[in-house]
Amino acid sequence: MQYRKLGRSGLPISAFSLGSWITFGKQIGDDVAEKLMKVAYENGINFFDNAEVYARGRSEKIMGKILKKMGWDRDSYLVSSKVFFGAKKDSPLQRGLHRKHIVEACEQAMKRLHVDYLDLYFCHRPDPEVPIDETVWMMNVLIRQGKILYWGTSEWSAEQITEAYTLAEKHHLIGPTMEQPQYNLLHRHRVEVEYAVLYARYGLGTTIWSPLASGLLTGKYLEKDPGNTRLSIPGLEWLRDEKLNDEAARNKVLQLKAIADNLGISLTRLSLAWCLKNPHVSTVILGASRVEQLKENLTALEVVDLLTPDVMKQIDQAVA
């Protein structure tokens, strides 16, 4: 495993990490989740990503149960949660980035995960109904209290992140350390263009999600929907329609597969290795429903050097 710094911070984070969105508490059983976390940890992964909204809190409960059972040294791994959507939908008080929900969601996440603090705490989406200074101040308070170590954002615009940094600097508060955006060969603009100034100015780190575009970049949807995948999960029809009805994306995947075939590697390994080539990517969050799948994805580290400048140029031309 390789380790990178989380942005400008001194925190070493594994180049690959394990996420639980869709899988834990939904697509896979608790026994499979345990095997995946064990394999991940044994292969050097030190970051496990989660959120209050994943399976409405059940994902964090499953991960917490596994962490407690494994008994790994608390100083040997990182665990995250995200606040905004809420684990319930009963009351407007149970969602958003207002002070009350941020505090209570943090406490609830720690309880579900069986930890005394969260290493990383993300604002899962921007909240236009809450003054951004209220959110920034509260994150700073949680850090001062030792309940979180680093805070960040997820799918915020560069303008919103800049506003958070500006407020933090003005009031001598601790600003965001990282952003969790979608990033893959078919979804590049925000990470590569919009955030460009943030890397230089603030040292923003990124914990990217969907590196395989929900499976599209594995090539398994080129002929037909194979079924029994995350796109067939009830409630994810929106994701299925978005991914399977994009003819332009399909054509790009066909060209990328040709490049991967020429290199003698799978499209999956090519796509993951490509994400790792970006120096502004702190960690690539992997999702997996099978142990064999996770093990194969981890081997993408071995083929990064195959992506020479010439190959990277071919890839750019394929997805331009």
MARTI-76170 format. One record per residue (C-alpha): residue number from 1; residue in one letter; z, y, x. Coordinates in nm, 3 decimals. Layout:
<atoms>
{i:NUM&aa:A&c3:Z&c2:Y&c1:X}
...
</atoms>
This chain:
<atoms>
{i:1&aa:M&c3:0.000&c2:0.000&c1:0.000}
{i:2&aa:Q&c3:-0.067&c2:0.356&c1:0.107}
{i:3&aa:Y&c3:0.171&c2:0.640&c1:0.032}
{i:4&aa:R&c3:0.088&c2:1.003&c1:-0.029}
{i:5&aa:K&c3:0.292&c2:1.316&c1:-0.087}
{i:6&aa:L&c3:0.327&c2:1.434&c1:-0.444}
{i:7&aa:G&c3:0.143&c2:1.762&c1:-0.399}
{i:8&aa:R&c3:0.327&c2:2.000&c1:-0.168}
{i:9&aa:S&c3:0.658&c2:1.820&c1:-0.221}
{i:10&aa:G&c3:0.800&c2:1.582&c1:0.035}
{i:11&aa:L&c3:0.812&c2:1.291&c1:-0.211}
{i:12&aa:P&c3:0.621&c2:0.978&c1:-0.094}
{i:13&aa:I&c3:0.441&c2:0.817&c1:-0.388}
{i:14&aa:S&c3:0.230&c2:0.503&c1:-0.380}
{i:15&aa:A&c3:-0.146&c2:0.556&c1:-0.400}
{i:16&aa:F&c3:-0.151&c2:0.323&c1:-0.698}
{i:17&aa:S&c3:0.114&c2:0.328&c1:-0.970}
{i:18&aa:L&c3:0.170&c2:0.132&c1:-1.289}
{i:19&aa:G&c3:0.151&c2:0.289&c1:-1.633}
{i:20&aa:S&c3:0.261&c2:0.152&c1:-1.969}
{i:21&aa:W&c3:0.048&c2:0.345&c1:-2.220}
{i:22&aa:I&c3:-0.098&c2:0.111&c1:-2.485}
{i:23&aa:T&c3:0.014&c2:-0.205&c1:-2.304}
{i:24&aa:F&c3:0.398&c2:-0.212&c1:-2.309}
{i:25&aa:G&c3:0.524&c2:-0.270&c1:-2.662}
{i:26&aa:K&c3:0.172&c2:-0.299&c1:-2.805}
{i:27&aa:Q&c3:-0.095&c2:-0.499&c1:-2.627}
{i:28&aa:I&c3:0.121&c2:-0.733&c1:-2.419}
{i:29&aa:G&c3:0.445&c2:-0.926&c1:-2.456}
{i:30&aa:D&c3:0.766&c2:-0.835&c1:-2.278}
{i:31&aa:D&c3:0.731&c2:-1.135&c1:-2.045}
{i:32&aa:V&c3:0.390&c2:-1.016&c1:-1.927}
{i:33&aa:A&c3:0.525&c2:-0.664&c1:-1.878}
{i:34&aa:E&c3:0.797&c2:-0.805&c1:-1.655}
{i:35&aa:K&c3:0.548&c2:-1.002&c1:-1.446}
{i:36&aa:L&c3:0.329&c2:-0.694&c1:-1.405}
{i:37&aa:M&c3:0.617&c2:-0.477&c1:-1.287}
{i:38&aa:K&c3:0.734&c2:-0.747&c1:-1.047}
{i:39&aa:V&c3:0.387&c2:-0.789&c1:-0.894}
{i:40&aa:A&c3:0.346&c2:-0.412&c1:-0.873}
{i:41&aa:Y&c3:0.679&c2:-0.363&c1:-0.696}
{i:42&aa:E&c3:0.619&c2:-0.653&c1:-0.457}
{i:43&aa:N&c3:0.283&c2:-0.498&c1:-0.363}
{i:44&aa:G&c3:0.435&c2:-0.163&c1:-0.273}
{i:45&aa:I&c3:0.397&c2:0.032&c1:-0.597}
{i:46&aa:N&c3:0.694&c2:0.266&c1:-0.625}
{i:47&aa:F&c3:0.606&c2:0.468&c1:-0.936}
{i:48&aa:F&c3:0.627&c2:0.345&c1:-1.296}
{i:49&aa:D&c3:0.492&c2:0.588&c1:-1.554}
{i:50&aa:N&c3:0.615&c2:0.614&c1:-1.913}
{i:51&aa:A&c3:0.658&c2:0.856&c1:-2.205}
{i:52&aa:E&c3:0.873&c2:0.898&c1:-2.513}
{i:53&aa:V&c3:0.573&c2:0.858&c1:-2.742}
{i:54&aa:Y&c3:0.443&c2:0.531&c1:-2.593}
{i:55&aa:A&c3:0.499&c2:0.270&c1:-2.866}
{i:56&aa:R&c3:0.742&c2:0.524&c1:-3.016}
{i:57&aa:G&c3:1.007&c2:0.464&c1:-2.750}
{i:58&aa:R&c3:0.965&c2:0.088&c1:-2.730}
{i:59&aa:S&c3:0.765&c2:0.112&c1:-2.406}
{i:60&aa:E&c3:1.059&c2:0.283&c1:-2.233}
{i:61&aa:K&c3:1.303&c2:0.029&c1:-2.375}
{i:62&aa:I&c3:1.097&c2:-0.260&c1:-2.239}
{i:63&aa:M&c3:1.060&c2:-0.096&c1:-1.897}
{i:64&aa:G&c3:1.430&c2:-0.012&c1:-1.888}
{i:65&aa:K&c3:1.526&c2:-0.368&c1:-1.970}
{i:66&aa:I&c3:1.306&c2:-0.494&c1:-1.687}
{i:67&aa:L&c3:1.442&c2:-0.241&c1:-1.437}
{i:68&aa:K&c3:1.796&c2:-0.345&c1:-1.526}
{i:69&aa:K&c3:1.711&c2:-0.715&c1:-1.493}
{i:70&aa:M&c3:1.530&c2:-0.677&c1:-1.160}
{i:71&aa:G&c3:1.820&c2:-0.489&c1:-1.005}
{i:72&aa:W&c3:1.598&c2:-0.304&c1:-0.760}
{i:73&aa:D&c3:1.769&c2:-0.035&c1:-0.554}
{i:74&aa:R&c3:1.744&c2:0.287&c1:-0.754}
{i:75&aa:D&c3:1.632&c2:0.473&c1:-0.443}
{i:76&aa:S&c3:1.332&c2:0.240&c1:-0.400}
{i:77&aa:Y&c3:1.130&c2:0.340&c1:-0.707}
{i:78&aa:L&c3:1.026&c2:0.635&c1:-0.921}
{i:79&aa:V&c3:1.022&c2:0.639&c1:-1.299}
{i:80&aa:S&c3:0.893&c2:0.905&c1:-1.535}
{i:81&aa:S&c3:0.902&c2:1.015&c1:-1.893}
{i:82&aa:K&c3:0.707&c2:1.275&c1:-2.088}
{i:83&aa:V&c3:0.824&c2:1.512&c1:-2.358}
{i:84&aa:F&c3:0.630&c2:1.669&c1:-2.647}
{i:85&aa:F&c3:0.511&c2:1.421&c1:-2.910}
{i:86&aa:G&c3:0.855&c2:1.267&c1:-2.973}
{i:87&aa:A&c3:0.956&c2:0.905&c1:-3.024}
{i:88&aa:K&c3:0.994&c2:0.968&c1:-3.400}
{i:89&aa:K&c3:0.813&c2:1.173&c1:-3.663}
{i:90&aa:D&c3:1.101&c2:1.245&c1:-3.898}
{i:91&aa:S&c3:1.168&c2:1.607&c1:-3.811}
{i:92&aa:P&c3:0.998&c2:1.902&c1:-3.635}
{i:93&aa:L&c3:1.310&c2:1.918&c1:-3.420}
{i:94&aa:Q&c3:1.212&c2:1.583&c1:-3.268}
{i:95&aa:R&c3:0.893&c2:1.705&c1:-3.101}
{i:96&aa:G&c3:0.765&c2:1.999&c1:-2.898}
{i:97&aa:L&c3:0.874&c2:2.182&c1:-2.584}
{i:98&aa:H&c3:1.162&c2:2.384&c1:-2.726}
{i:99&aa:R&c3:1.495&c2:2.369&c1:-2.548}
{i:100&aa:K&c3:1.661&c2:2.132&c1:-2.795}
{i:101&aa:H&c3:1.393&c2:1.863&c1:-2.784}
{i:102&aa:I&c3:1.347&c2:1.883&c1:-2.406}
{i:103&aa:V&c3:1.718&c2:1.819&c1:-2.351}
{i:104&aa:E&c3:1.758&c2:1.547&c1:-2.613}
{i:105&aa:A&c3:1.434&c2:1.371&c1:-2.519}
{i:106&aa:C&c3:1.550&c2:1.359&c1:-2.157}
{i:107&aa:E&c3:1.883&c2:1.205&c1:-2.253}
{i:108&aa:Q&c3:1.715&c2:0.953&c1:-2.484}
{i:109&aa:A&c3:1.460&c2:0.855&c1:-2.219}
{i:110&aa:M&c3:1.732&c2:0.797&c1:-1.960}
{i:111&aa:K&c3:1.917&c2:0.577&c1:-2.207}
{i:112&aa:R&c3:1.608&c2:0.373&c1:-2.293}
{i:113&aa:L&c3:1.514&c2:0.334&c1:-1.925}
{i:114&aa:H&c3:1.871&c2:0.252&c1:-1.814}
{i:115&aa:V&c3:1.869&c2:0.520&c1:-1.544}
{i:116&aa:D&c3:2.099&c2:0.812&c1:-1.463}
{i:117&aa:Y&c3:1.813&c2:1.050&c1:-1.392}
{i:118&aa:L&c3:1.434&c2:1.074&c1:-1.422}
{i:119&aa:D&c3:1.237&c2:1.114&c1:-1.102}
{i:120&aa:L&c3:0.943&c2:1.283&c1:-1.276}
{i:121&aa:Y&c3:0.950&c2:1.458&c1:-1.615}
{i:122&aa:F&c3:0.625&c2:1.580&c1:-1.770}
{i:123&aa:C&c3:0.548&c2:1.825&c1:-2.048}
{i:124&aa:H&c3:0.306&c2:1.588&c1:-2.219}
{i:125&aa:R&c3:0.093&c2:1.865&c1:-2.371}
{i:126&aa:P&c3:0.118&c2:2.246&c1:-2.388}
{i:127&aa:D&c3:0.311&c2:2.378&c1:-2.688}
{i:128&aa:P&c3:0.159&c2:2.697&c1:-2.829}
{i:129&aa:E&c3:0.455&c2:2.739&c1:-3.065}
{i:130&aa:V&c3:0.714&c2:2.771&c1:-2.787}
{i:131&aa:P&c3:0.732&c2:3.055&c1:-2.531}
{i:132&aa:I&c3:0.641&c2:2.905&c1:-2.197}
{i:133&aa:D&c3:0.939&c2:3.072&c1:-2.029}
{i:134&aa:E&c3:1.173&c2:2.871&c1:-2.255}
{i:135&aa:T&c3:1.017&c2:2.551&c1:-2.126}
{i:136&aa:V&c3:1.020&c2:2.656&c1:-1.761}
{i:137&aa:W&c3:1.384&c2:2.768&c1:-1.778}
{i:138&aa:M&c3:1.493&c2:2.441&c1:-1.940}
{i:139&aa:M&c3:1.317&c2:2.226&c1:-1.683}
{i:140&aa:N&c3:1.491&c2:2.424&c1:-1.412}
{i:141&aa:V&c3:1.827&c2:2.366&c1:-1.583}
{i:142&aa:L&c3:1.766&c2:1.990&c1:-1.597}
{i:143&aa:I&c3:1.687&c2:1.986&c1:-1.226}
{i:144&aa:R&c3:2.006&c2:2.182&c1:-1.150}
{i:145&aa:Q&c3:2.202&c2:1.932&c1:-1.360}
{i:146&aa:G&c3:2.053&c2:1.639&c1:-1.167}
{i:147&aa:K&c3:1.894&c2:1.485&c1:-1.475}
{i:148&aa:I&c3:1.541&c2:1.520&c1:-1.339}
{i:149&aa:L&c3:1.413&c2:1.562&c1:-0.984}
{i:150&aa:Y&c3:1.062&c2:1.700&c1:-1.036}
{i:151&aa:W&c3:0.888&c2:1.836&c1:-1.343}
{i:152&aa:G&c3:0.524&c2:1.876&c1:-1.425}
{i:153&aa:T&c3:0.262&c2:1.897&c1:-1.694}
{i:154&aa:S&c3:-0.001&c2:1.677&c1:-1.853}
{i:155&aa:E&c3:-0.337&c2:1.802&c1:-1.976}
{i:156&aa:W&c3:-0.246&c2:2.169&c1:-1.938}
{i:157&aa:S&c3:-0.515&c2:2.420&c1:-1.854}
{i:158&aa:A&c3:-0.518&c2:2.590&c1:-1.515}
{i:159&aa:E&c3:-0.429&c2:2.914&c1:-1.691}
{i:160&aa:Q&c3:-0.121&c2:2.761&c1:-1.855}
{i:161&aa:I&c3:-0.005&c2:2.601&c1:-1.531}
{i:162&aa:T&c3:-0.053&c2:2.930&c1:-1.347}
{i:163&aa:E&c3:0.159&c2:3.106&c1:-1.609}
{i:164&aa:A&c3:0.437&c2:2.851&c1:-1.554}
{i:165&aa:Y&c3:0.422&c2:2.905&c1:-1.177}
{i:166&aa:T&c3:0.421&c2:3.281&c1:-1.218}
{i:167&aa:L&c3:0.729&c2:3.275&c1:-1.441}
{i:168&aa:A&c3:0.909&c2:3.040&c1:-1.203}
{i:169&aa:E&c3:0.838&c2:3.263&c1:-0.904}
{i:170&aa:K&c3:0.939&c2:3.577&c1:-1.092}
{i:171&aa:H&c3:1.277&c2:3.436&c1:-1.192}
{i:172&aa:H&c3:1.337&c2:3.225&c1:-0.876}
{i:173&aa:L&c3:1.311&c2:2.899&c1:-1.070}
{i:174&aa:I&c3:1.166&c2:2.563&c1:-0.968}
{i:175&aa:G&c3:0.807&c2:2.545&c1:-1.091}
{i:176&aa:P&c3:0.598&c2:2.240&c1:-1.178}
{i:177&aa:T&c3:0.521&c2:1.999&c1:-0.896}
{i:178&aa:M&c3:0.252&c2:1.786&c1:-1.057}
{i:179&aa:E&c3:-0.001&c2:1.757&c1:-1.338}
{i:180&aa:Q&c3:-0.112&c2:1.434&c1:-1.506}
{i:181&aa:P&c3:-0.478&c2:1.475&c1:-1.608}
{i:182&aa:Q&c3:-0.745&c2:1.228&c1:-1.703}
{i:183&aa:Y&c3:-0.973&c2:1.173&c1:-1.405}
{i:184&aa:N&c3:-1.253&c2:0.926&c1:-1.346}
{i:185&aa:L&c3:-1.623&c2:0.913&c1:-1.260}
{i:186&aa:L&c3:-1.712&c2:1.025&c1:-1.612}
{i:187&aa:H&c3:-1.444&c2:1.293&c1:-1.648}
{i:188&aa:R&c3:-1.427&c2:1.520&c1:-1.344}
{i:189&aa:H&c3:-1.446&c2:1.891&c1:-1.421}
{i:190&aa:R&c3:-1.079&c2:1.974&c1:-1.480}
{i:191&aa:V&c3:-0.948&c2:1.802&c1:-1.165}
{i:192&aa:E&c3:-1.232&c2:1.904&c1:-0.933}
{i:193&aa:V&c3:-1.321&c2:2.251&c1:-1.061}
{i:194&aa:E&c3:-1.065&c2:2.400&c1:-1.297}
{i:195&aa:Y&c3:-0.762&c2:2.305&c1:-1.086}
{i:196&aa:A&c3:-0.920&c2:2.385&c1:-0.748}
{i:197&aa:V&c3:-0.734&c2:2.713&c1:-0.705}
{i:198&aa:L&c3:-0.402&c2:2.546&c1:-0.795}
{i:199&aa:Y&c3:-0.416&c2:2.304&c1:-0.502}
{i:200&aa:A&c3:-0.459&c2:2.584&c1:-0.250}
{i:201&aa:R&c3:-0.227&c2:2.836&c1:-0.411}
{i:202&aa:Y&c3:0.059&c2:2.614&c1:-0.532}
{i:203&aa:G&c3:0.008&c2:2.272&c1:-0.375}
{i:204&aa:L&c3:-0.023&c2:2.104&c1:-0.715}
{i:205&aa:G&c3:0.000&c2:1.724&c1:-0.710}
{i:206&aa:T&c3:-0.179&c2:1.497&c1:-0.959}
{i:207&aa:T&c3:-0.085&c2:1.162&c1:-1.111}
{i:208&aa:I&c3:-0.417&c2:1.077&c1:-1.271}
{i:209&aa:W&c3:-0.463&c2:0.855&c1:-1.576}
{i:210&aa:S&c3:-0.757&c2:0.654&c1:-1.715}
{i:211&aa:P&c3:-0.930&c2:0.600&c1:-1.377}
{i:212&aa:L&c3:-1.151&c2:0.337&c1:-1.545}
{i:213&aa:A&c3:-1.228&c2:0.546&c1:-1.855}
{i:214&aa:S&c3:-1.042&c2:0.301&c1:-2.081}
{i:215&aa:G&c3:-1.240&c2:0.010&c1:-1.939}
{i:216&aa:L&c3:-1.586&c2:0.168&c1:-1.957}
{i:217&aa:L&c3:-1.602&c2:0.179&c1:-1.576}
{i:218&aa:T&c3:-1.537&c2:-0.193&c1:-1.545}
{i:219&aa:G&c3:-1.882&c2:-0.261&c1:-1.690}
{i:220&aa:K&c3:-1.749&c2:-0.499&c1:-1.956}
{i:221&aa:Y&c3:-1.887&c2:-0.287&c1:-2.240}
{i:222&aa:L&c3:-2.243&c2:-0.267&c1:-2.107}
{i:223&aa:E&c3:-2.381&c2:-0.545&c1:-2.325}
{i:224&aa:K&c3:-2.144&c2:-0.554&c1:-2.622}
{i:225&aa:D&c3:-1.781&c2:-0.508&c1:-2.716}
{i:226&aa:P&c3:-1.607&c2:-0.815&c1:-2.565}
{i:227&aa:G&c3:-1.322&c2:-0.788&c1:-2.816}
{i:228&aa:N&c3:-0.952&c2:-0.844&c1:-2.745}
{i:229&aa:T&c3:-0.934&c2:-0.527&c1:-2.535}
{i:230&aa:R&c3:-0.739&c2:-0.206&c1:-2.573}
{i:231&aa:L&c3:-1.028&c2:-0.060&c1:-2.770}
{i:232&aa:S&c3:-0.973&c2:-0.324&c1:-3.038}
{i:233&aa:I&c3:-0.607&c2:-0.232&c1:-3.090}
{i:234&aa:P&c3:-0.539&c2:-0.096&c1:-3.442}
{i:235&aa:G&c3:-0.484&c2:0.278&c1:-3.432}
{i:236&aa:L&c3:-0.718&c2:0.332&c1:-3.138}
{i:237&aa:E&c3:-1.039&c2:0.352&c1:-3.340}
{i:238&aa:W&c3:-1.084&c2:0.711&c1:-3.217}
{i:239&aa:L&c3:-1.087&c2:0.588&c1:-2.856}
{i:240&aa:R&c3:-1.322&c2:0.302&c1:-2.939}
{i:241&aa:D&c3:-1.572&c2:0.535&c1:-3.108}
{i:242&aa:E&c3:-1.553&c2:0.785&c1:-2.822}
{i:243&aa:K&c3:-1.614&c2:0.528&c1:-2.550}
{i:244&aa:L&c3:-1.862&c2:0.288&c1:-2.708}
{i:245&aa:N&c3:-2.092&c2:0.539&c1:-2.875}
{i:246&aa:D&c3:-2.164&c2:0.749&c1:-2.567}
{i:247&aa:E&c3:-2.514&c2:0.649&c1:-2.460}
{i:248&aa:A&c3:-2.523&c2:0.901&c1:-2.174}
{i:249&aa:A&c3:-2.204&c2:0.749&c1:-2.029}
{i:250&aa:R&c3:-2.351&c2:0.400&c1:-2.063}
{i:251&aa:N&c3:-2.655&c2:0.501&c1:-1.860}
{i:252&aa:K&c3:-2.431&c2:0.643&c1:-1.588}
{i:253&aa:V&c3:-2.229&c2:0.321&c1:-1.579}
{i:254&aa:L&c3:-2.550&c2:0.121&c1:-1.533}
{i:255&aa:Q&c3:-2.644&c2:0.333&c1:-1.230}
{i:256&aa:L&c3:-2.292&c2:0.305&c1:-1.086}
{i:257&aa:K&c3:-2.297&c2:-0.072&c1:-1.126}
{i:258&aa:A&c3:-2.618&c2:-0.085&c1:-0.924}
{i:259&aa:I&c3:-2.446&c2:0.105&c1:-0.643}
{i:260&aa:A&c3:-2.145&c2:-0.129&c1:-0.658}
{i:261&aa:D&c3:-2.371&c2:-0.435&c1:-0.655}
{i:262&aa:N&c3:-2.551&c2:-0.301&c1:-0.349}
{i:263&aa:L&c3:-2.214&c2:-0.267&c1:-0.173}
{i:264&aa:G&c3:-2.114&c2:-0.618&c1:-0.278}
{i:265&aa:I&c3:-1.811&c2:-0.504&c1:-0.476}
{i:266&aa:S&c3:-1.721&c2:-0.484&c1:-0.842}
{i:267&aa:L&c3:-1.772&c2:-0.166&c1:-1.043}
{i:268&aa:T&c3:-1.397&c2:-0.164&c1:-1.106}
{i:269&aa:R&c3:-1.314&c2:-0.154&c1:-0.735}
{i:270&aa:L&c3:-1.579&c2:0.112&c1:-0.674}
{i:271&aa:S&c3:-1.440&c2:0.333&c1:-0.952}
{i:272&aa:L&c3:-1.079&c2:0.305&c1:-0.837}
{i:273&aa:A&c3:-1.166&c2:0.356&c1:-0.470}
{i:274&aa:W&c3:-1.365&c2:0.666&c1:-0.567}
{i:275&aa:C&c3:-1.055&c2:0.818&c1:-0.729}
{i:276&aa:L&c3:-0.858&c2:0.753&c1:-0.410}
{i:277&aa:K&c3:-1.116&c2:0.940&c1:-0.204}
{i:278&aa:N&c3:-1.008&c2:1.268&c1:-0.363}
{i:279&aa:P&c3:-0.735&c2:1.417&c1:-0.137}
{i:280&aa:H&c3:-0.587&c2:1.604&c1:-0.433}
{i:281&aa:V&c3:-0.506&c2:1.278&c1:-0.615}
{i:282&aa:S&c3:-0.145&c2:1.192&c1:-0.541}
{i:283&aa:T&c3:-0.147&c2:0.860&c1:-0.726}
{i:284&aa:V&c3:-0.383&c2:0.663&c1:-0.950}
{i:285&aa:I&c3:-0.206&c2:0.519&c1:-1.255}
{i:286&aa:L&c3:-0.322&c2:0.166&c1:-1.330}
{i:287&aa:G&c3:-0.293&c2:0.001&c1:-1.668}
{i:288&aa:A&c3:-0.309&c2:-0.377&c1:-1.692}
{i:289&aa:S&c3:-0.267&c2:-0.650&c1:-1.951}
{i:290&aa:R&c3:-0.286&c2:-0.941&c1:-1.707}
{i:291&aa:V&c3:-0.135&c2:-1.009&c1:-1.366}
{i:292&aa:E&c3:-0.475&c2:-1.116&c1:-1.228}
{i:293&aa:Q&c3:-0.623&c2:-0.786&c1:-1.343}
{i:294&aa:L&c3:-0.355&c2:-0.585&c1:-1.164}
{i:295&aa:K&c3:-0.394&c2:-0.785&c1:-0.843}
{i:296&aa:E&c3:-0.771&c2:-0.731&c1:-0.846}
{i:297&aa:N&c3:-0.733&c2:-0.358&c1:-0.906}
{i:298&aa:L&c3:-0.496&c2:-0.326&c1:-0.612}
{i:299&aa:T&c3:-0.766&c2:-0.461&c1:-0.380}
{i:300&aa:A&c3:-0.961&c2:-0.138&c1:-0.435}
{i:301&aa:L&c3:-0.757&c2:-0.003&c1:-0.144}
{i:302&aa:E&c3:-0.955&c2:-0.234&c1:0.082}
{i:303&aa:V&c3:-1.295&c2:-0.086&c1:-0.005}
{i:304&aa:V&c3:-1.225&c2:0.288&c1:0.020}
{i:305&aa:D&c3:-1.391&c2:0.300&c1:0.362}
{i:306&aa:L&c3:-1.712&c2:0.159&c1:0.212}
{i:307&aa:L&c3:-1.756&c2:0.487&c1:0.026}
{i:308&aa:T&c3:-1.928&c2:0.670&c1:0.308}
{i:309&aa:P&c3:-2.067&c2:1.023&c1:0.264}
{i:310&aa:D&c3:-2.405&c2:0.869&c1:0.183}
{i:311&aa:V&c3:-2.257&c2:0.641&c1:-0.085}
{i:312&aa:M&c3:-2.055&c2:0.930&c1:-0.230}
{i:313&aa:K&c3:-2.381&c2:1.128&c1:-0.255}
{i:314&aa:Q&c3:-2.544&c2:0.841&c1:-0.443}
{i:315&aa:I&c3:-2.247&c2:0.829&c1:-0.681}
{i:316&aa:D&c3:-2.268&c2:1.204&c1:-0.743}
{i:317&aa:Q&c3:-2.636&c2:1.174&c1:-0.825}
{i:318&aa:A&c3:-2.566&c2:0.888&c1:-1.066}
{i:319&aa:V&c3:-2.307&c2:1.080&c1:-1.267}
{i:320&aa:A&c3:-2.440&c2:1.432&c1:-1.227}
</atoms>
